[in-house]
Each structure stands twice: as C-alpha cells, then as structure tokens.
Amino acid sequence: MARRRVVAITGAAGSIGYYISAHIARGELYGDGVPVHVVLMDLEPHTPRLVAIRMELEDCASPLLARVDVTTDPRAAFCEADAVFLVGAAPRRAGMERRDLLARNAAIFREHGQAMRDVGSFEAKLLVVGNPVNTNAYVLARYAPNIQRDNVTGLLRLDYNRALQYVSSGHNVSPRLVDRLAVWGNHSTTVFPDLRNLTVGGRPVQPGSVCGTGLVSHVRARGAEVIGLRGSSSALSAAVAAVEHMRDWINGTEREWTSMAVPSTGWYGVPDGIVFGVPVRCIGMGSYDVVTGIEFDGAAHDMLHATIAELVSERNEASGILCA
C-alpha cells in the first residue's frame, strides 16, 4: 500500500470543510490504495462539531481512512500535512467595510502563514478556499517563505466549473468534451471567464456561438444567486471544486487546461507575487504550467486589466494593514 498522506482542513466545522472531509475520506483526492489521515481544525468553540464530524467520518467505514484528528492549533494541523485546505476565514457581516474584512482575514492568514513557516513541509500543497481567496493566498505566501512558491494556490475552480457547466449546457454536450476554457483574475465580480480559445469535442468554437454572450454575467452573478435562494453561500459546489482543484494539481488532468489562482511571476502584466487566476496545465506529480502566449485586445484586455487593478488594490490595502 502507498504511503499514508496527511490532509489538513481549516474551518473544518463549517459546511464547506464538512463536505471536503467526506470526499477525502472516500479516497477522492489521492485515489485507491492511498490511505489518508485527516486533520480537522477550527476555533475552540467549534470543537464539539469537529468531534461530531470525526465520528461521522469514522462511521463511513472507508477502507482508505487511516485516522482522524481534531485540533484548534494550526501548528498541530500543519506539521505533517501533505495537503492543506484553508477554508477558515472571517465572513463579511452586515455593515462591515471592505477594509475591515481584509484586516480580519489578513490577520488569520498571517497566523496560518507563520505556522506553516515554523512547522510546514516545503512540499506541502496549500489551497486557499476562504474569501477573499486571492489576497488571503497572497498573505499566506508572504508569511510562509519556506513553502515552495508554486505550492500556494487559490480556488478559482468554482468559477471554472460554473463556466464549464454553462458552456457544455449551451452546446448540449458533456462537460468532458469542453477544453481550453480559461478563467482569469480575482474570485470576485471582476472574474473573467474566457471562451476565445475554447474547443468542444476537440474542435475550435467561436466565442459568440450559442453561449458566449451571457457567460461573464452568469459566472459573476452565480454566487449571489445561490445566496439569495439558499440563504448562505455555496458549500457543496465549493467543496467539490476544492477537491477537484487539489486532485488535478496532484495527479494531473485529462483536460489540456484548467484554471487555478497561482502566484504571478510577471506573466500577462500581473505584478510579481499577486495570486491570480490563470489557465494552467496540471502535468501530474504535483506540478502545473501556466498557459502563456494568449493575446488580449478590446473587451478582453479591459476585463483582464480591471481584475488586475482590483487585486493590486487589495494587495496594497492588506499590506498596509499588516505593516501598521
């Protein structure tokens, strides 16, 4: 049997962490034959819920679930982790200013980054799920300089999956037949789903055909629509997206492209270090390559630069808060 993998989940008492833990316990991250040790972490008041989740995971009787631990200490959660889902974040409350939200989350992800710096593995795969995803990931990377730079990522897979469903439905095909779909930028209302290089069944498709015109507004509005109907944010779909992101990153993907938020090295005019959504090729063994050489003009250029500007503003604001 393969070496046991340790998977940590922060904010594990919440709905997204709850769903993620079930997928991992069933072997959906590393696959058959790889035992997993799940570490559930959250704040002290949520410990009874963590214990209950541990009981439920044990009751699933998964042959791949080797162990479940509960902790409130990020260092205990991260010290042996091969993969970390950073779900825990401060939610935006009624009347809360944007700066207040950034300040609360910058403090959380600074603490997590410092914990990773102190005890984390250089090779650990880190996925930020808690919003604001991109800037939280930027702060995490800043305070965990020992972690390999391309091992810090943010979740754009939910936006990607929303775009994928919209396109496949518009063309009346399985999502498996859709490729070279790109999602750029911030996980926010400036996110830019891009059909300009799309293929369906291996054949190029014109961006305006069948489903192109409404895609951007659909993806940008989908989360708010779910909140309006459900009374809370997407949880089940976010958990599935998070597990798919990590699975494809670790194992590689059948598709030529998927989209992840990753630290920029200067491509596409994105300032170095900003965690930015781009199309990538997941090539297996925990590696990815950013798809480069895509050209932008007209509306695509404007949307790309709008989401860059938003992330630069968030980075500057978070940096100012942390340096205060």
C-alpha positions, 0 to 999 in steps of 0.5 A, spaced: 500 500 500 502 507 498 504 511 503 499 514 508 498 522 506 496 527 511 490 532 509 489 538 513 482 542 513 481 549 516 474 551 518 473 544 518 466 545 522 463 549 517 459 546 511 464 547 506 470 543 510 464 538 512 463 536 505 471 536 503 472 531 509 467 526 506 470 526 499 477 525 502 475 520 506 472 516 500 479 516 497 477 522 492 483 526 492 489 521 492 485 515 489 485 507 491 490 504 495 492 511 498 490 511 505 489 518 508 489 521 515 485 527 516 486 533 520 480 537 522 481 544 525 477 550 527 476 555 533 475 552 540 468 553 540 467 549 534 470 543 537 464 539 539 462 539 531 469 537 529 468 531 534 461 530 531 464 530 524 470 525 526 465 520 528 461 521 522 467 520 518 469 514 522 462 511 521 463 511 513 467 505 514 472 507 508 477 502 507 482 508 505 481 512 512 487 511 516 485 516 522 482 522 524 484 528 528 481 534 531 485 540 533 484 548 534 492 549 533 494 550 526 501 548 528 498 541 530 494 541 523 500 543 519 506 539 521 505 533 517 500 535 512 501 533 505 495 537 503 492 543 506 485 546 505 484 553 508 477 554 508 477 558 515 476 565 514 472 571 517 465 572 513 463 579 511 457 581 516 452 586 515 455 593 515 462 591 515 467 595 510 471 592 505 477 594 509 475 591 515 474 584 512 481 584 509 484 586 516 480 580 519 482 575 514 489 578 513 490 577 520 488 569 520 492 568 514 498 571 517 497 566 523 496 560 518 502 563 514 507 563 520 505 556 522 506 553 516 513 557 516 515 554 523 512 547 522 510 546 514 513 541 509 516 545 503 512 540 499 506 541 502 500 543 497 496 549 500 489 551 497 486 557 499 478 556 499 476 562 504 474 569 501 477 573 499 481 567 496 486 571 492 489 576 497 488 571 503 493 566 498 497 572 497 498 573 505 499 566 506 505 566 501 508 572 504 508 569 511 510 562 509 517 563 505 519 556 506 513 553 502 515 552 495 512 558 491 508 554 486 505 550 492 500 556 494 494 556 490 487 559 490 480 556 488 478 559 482 475 552 480 468 554 482 468 559 477 471 554 472 466 549 473 460 554 473 463 556 466 464 549 464 457 547 466 454 553 462 458 552 456 457 544 455 449 546 457 449 551 451 452 546 446 448 540 449 454 536 450 458 533 456 462 537 460 468 532 458 468 534 451 469 542 453 477 544 453 481 550 453 476 554 457 480 559 461 478 563 467 482 569 469 483 574 475 480 575 482 474 570 485 470 576 485 465 580 480 471 582 476 472 574 474 473 573 467 471 567 464 474 566 457 471 562 451 476 565 445 480 559 445 475 554 447 474 547 443 468 542 444 469 535 442 476 537 440 474 542 435 475 550 435 468 554 437 467 561 436 466 565 442 459 568 440 456 561 438 450 559 442 453 561 449 458 566 449 454 572 450 451 571 457 457 567 460 461 573 464 454 575 467 452 568 469 459 566 472 459 573 476 452 573 478 452 565 480 454 566 487 449 571 489 444 567 486 445 561 490 445 566 496 439 569 495 435 562 494 439 558 499 440 563 504 448 562 505 453 561 500 455 555 496 458 549 500 457 543 496 459 546 489 465 549 493 467 543 496 467 539 490 471 544 486 476 544 492 477 537 491 477 537 484 482 543 484 487 539 489 486 532 485 488 535 478 494 539 481 496 532 484 495 527 479 494 531 473 488 532 468 485 529 462 483 536 460 489 540 456 487 546 461 484 548 467 484 554 471 487 555 478 489 562 482 497 561 482 502 566 484 504 571 478 511 571 476 510 577 471 506 573 466 500 577 462 502 584 466 500 581 473 505 584 478 510 579 481 507 575 487 499 577 486 495 570 486 491 570 480 487 566 476 490 563 470 489 557 465 494 552 467 496 545 465 496 540 471 502 535 468 501 530 474 506 529 480 504 535 483 506 540 478 502 545 473 504 550 467 501 556 466 498 557 459 502 563 456 502 566 449 494 568 449 493 575 446 488 580 449 485 586 445 478 590 446 473 587 451 478 582 453 484 586 455 479 591 459 476 585 463 483 582 464 486 589 466 480 591 471 481 584 475 488 586 475 487 593 478 482 590 483 487 585 486 493 590 486 488 594 490 487 589 495 494 587 495 496 594 497 490 595 502 492 588 506 499 590 506 498 596 509 494 593 514 499 588 516 505 593 516 501 598 521 
